[in-house]
């Protein structure tokens, strides 16, 4: 009976490790995507990247749409990095305990 319980616990821990590793990989790819989607802080790269700055948005919504999307991307970066950090800590604790 104890061997069966130990085997079931080992299988459960192995499944949790695999799930945590998968979540870490997904978060890593998502963070890379979101960071690449964000614009940089410097304004000197327009000529290099070929982007054109368009200031024709006269409405309040049009002027602040870029700031809102940047804030949303930054928030998703923080959330995903936090989830990844928690998963890494849990994975390290599981490796140390068992």
N, C-alpha and C positions, 0 to 999 in steps of 0.2 A: 504494500500500500504506500509506504513512504517513497519507494523508488518511482512509482507512478506519479505521485504528487510532485516530486523533484523534477521528473521529466516534463510534466505539464507546465511547471513554473519556468523551466528552461526554455520550452517552446514559446511560452508567452513573452518572456523577456527578449528572445530572438525576434519575435514578430514586432515587438515594440521598437527594438533597435532598427529594424528594416524600415518601419513606418517613419521613425524620426529621421533616418538618413534620407528617405524620399522627400519628406517635408523640407529638409535643409537644402536638398538639390533644387526643388521647385522654388523655394525662396531665393536662392542664389540666382537662378535664371531670371526671376521676376525683378529682383533688385537691379541686375545688369540692364534689363530692358527699360525700367523706369528711369534709371539714372541717365541712360543714353537718350531718353525722350525729353529730359529736362534741358532747358537752355542754360548756357553758361552765364556767369556773372559779368564777364567783360563784354563790351560792345564792339570790340575791334575785329571780330571774326566774320563779319558779314561778307566781306570781299573774298575771303578764303573759302567759305562754305557755299557761296552763291546765293545766300538768302537775301531777300529784299525787304527792307523795313517799310511797312505801309502804315501811315498815320491818318488814313482816311476815315477811321472809325470815330464819328462825332458823338455817338450816344454814350451814355454812362456805362451801359452793358458792354459795348464794344471796347471801350477803353480799359475796362477792368477784367475782361475775359481771360487775357493772358495771365494776369496775376492770380486769378482764381484757379486756373488749371495748374499753374506752377505750385500753388499752395496744396492742391489736391495730390499732385505727384510727390511732393515732399512728404506729405502725411503718409501716403502709401509706402514710401521708402522707410520711414521711421517704424511703421507698424510691421512691415515685413522683416526689417532688421531685428526688431524686438522678438518676433516669433522665432526667427532663426537663432538668436542668442539663447532663448529659453530652451529650445530643442537641443542645442549644443551642450548646455549645462546638464540637462537631464540625461543625455547620452553619455557624458563623462561620468556622471554619478552612477549610472547603471553599469558602466564598465569597471568602475572602482569597487562597487559593492559585490558584483558577481564575477 
